[in-house]
Amino acid sequence: ASVRRIISLRVFDRWGALVFERKDSTPNDPAAGWGGAIGGKSAMQGVYVYVIEVERADGVGEQYSGEVTLVR
C-alpha cells in the first residue's frame, strides 16, 4: 500500500544517540530527509541506524528500521 505520510524519521549514531529527527512529513520530499549532518556540521562517515514510522493510505501505521552507511 502507498504511504500517506511519514509520522517520524529518526537517525541514530553507533552509540544510540539521536542525531536527526523529523516528524509529520510527506513521502518523497527530499528536503524532509537526513542530509548527513549533525548539528549543522558534516557527520563522520560510518554506519547509522534509522527508524521510520509511516501511515499507509489505508490508515494503518507501520514501522521500519535498518542501517545506512554514510561515505564521504
Protein Blocks (a to p, Z undefined) as FASTA:
>chain_A
ZZfbdfbacdddfkopafbdcehiaehilklmcehiaehiacdedddddddddddfkopa
cdddddddddZZ
